[in-house]
Amino acid sequence: QIARTAQSSAIWISASCFLPSESTAEQFAQSVRSLGYEVSVQLSDVAEHLPWDATVVKHMRPSNSEISFEAMLGEIAARFSGRNDGWGCLSEKSATSIEPTT
């Protein structure tokens, strides 16, 4: 998910990692939380044989260098027989944005 803050151009970006069991998802989450990230774990059944989804949230500027945390998440997920599914975001309309006129 993505949400802009009024103070900066940083936004909230989430990355999903799929894991084979609740136990491995919680172990993955604990490893990632120890690095300072927020993580939630839920049963999603989105990926075959990897039914548990660990969603990692990071507040950052959306740039290629910042998104590199995705590779790190993939490496950690692989330790628990999981995989990274990529990152995503949602845009929230800024309260200070100006609508075009016609």
C-alpha positions as CSV (number, residue, x, y, z in Angstrom):
1,Q,0.0,0.0,0.0
2,I,1.1,3.6,-0.5
3,A,0.2,6.7,1.3
4,R,1.9,10.1,0.9
5,T,2.7,12.2,3.9
6,A,2.5,16.0,3.9
7,Q,6.1,16.3,5.2
8,S,8.0,14.4,2.5
9,S,7.8,12.5,-0.8
10,A,8.2,9.2,1.1
11,I,5.3,6.8,0.8
12,W,4.3,3.5,2.3
13,I,5.1,0.6,0.1
14,S,4.2,-3.0,0.8
15,A,5.9,-6.2,-0.4
16,S,4.4,-9.7,-0.2
17,C,6.3,-12.9,0.4
18,F,4.6,-16.3,0.1
19,L,5.6,-19.1,2.5
20,P,4.6,-22.7,2.9
21,S,3.2,-22.7,6.5
22,E,2.1,-20.5,9.3
23,S,5.3,-21.5,11.2
24,T,7.7,-20.5,8.4
25,A,5.7,-17.3,7.8
26,E,6.0,-16.3,11.4
27,Q,9.8,-17.2,11.4
28,F,10.2,-15.0,8.2
29,A,8.2,-12.2,9.9
30,Q,10.4,-12.4,13.0
31,S,13.6,-12.2,10.9
32,V,12.3,-9.2,9.0
33,R,10.9,-7.4,12.1
34,S,14.4,-7.7,13.6
35,L,15.5,-5.4,10.8
36,G,13.0,-2.8,11.7
37,Y,10.2,-3.5,9.2
38,E,6.5,-3.9,10.0
39,V,5.2,-7.3,8.9
40,S,1.7,-8.9,9.0
41,V,1.0,-12.6,8.3
42,Q,-2.2,-14.1,7.0
43,L,-3.4,-17.2,5.2
44,S,-4.1,-16.1,1.6
45,D,-4.0,-19.3,-0.6
46,V,-2.9,-17.0,-3.5
47,A,0.2,-19.1,-4.5
48,E,0.0,-22.8,-4.9
49,H,2.0,-24.7,-2.2
50,L,2.7,-21.3,-0.5
51,P,-0.5,-20.4,1.2
52,W,0.8,-18.0,3.8
53,D,1.4,-14.3,2.9
54,A,3.7,-12.1,4.9
55,T,3.3,-8.5,4.0
56,V,6.2,-6.2,4.7
57,V,5.7,-2.4,4.9
58,K,8.4,0.2,4.4
59,H,8.1,4.0,4.4
60,M,10.4,5.2,1.7
61,R,10.8,7.3,-1.5
62,P,9.8,5.2,-4.5
63,S,13.1,4.8,-6.4
64,N,15.0,1.9,-7.9
65,S,17.6,2.1,-5.2
66,E,15.1,2.1,-2.4
67,I,13.0,-0.7,-3.9
68,S,16.1,-2.9,-3.7
69,F,14.8,-4.1,-0.3
70,E,12.7,-6.4,-2.3
71,A,15.7,-8.6,-3.2
72,M,16.7,-8.8,0.4
73,L,13.1,-10.0,1.3
74,G,13.4,-12.7,-1.4
75,E,16.7,-13.9,0.1
76,I,15.1,-14.1,3.6
77,A,12.0,-15.8,2.2
78,A,14.1,-18.4,0.4
79,R,15.6,-19.4,3.8
80,F,12.1,-20.5,4.8
81,S,11.2,-22.2,1.5
82,G,9.2,-19.1,0.4
83,R,9.5,-16.5,-2.3
84,N,9.0,-12.8,-2.8
85,D,6.0,-11.9,-4.9
86,G,6.9,-8.3,-5.5
87,W,5.9,-4.9,-4.2
88,G,2.9,-2.7,-4.7
89,C,1.2,0.5,-3.6
90,L,-2.0,2.3,-3.6
91,S,-2.2,6.0,-4.3
92,E,-4.2,8.3,-1.9
93,K,-5.4,11.6,-3.3
94,S,-3.6,14.5,-1.6
95,A,-5.7,16.9,0.4
96,T,-3.7,19.7,-1.2
97,S,-3.9,18.6,-4.8
98,I,-5.6,20.8,-7.3
99,E,-8.2,19.4,-9.6
100,P,-8.0,20.3,-13.3
101,T,-10.7,22.5,-14.6
102,T,-12.5,22.1,-17.9
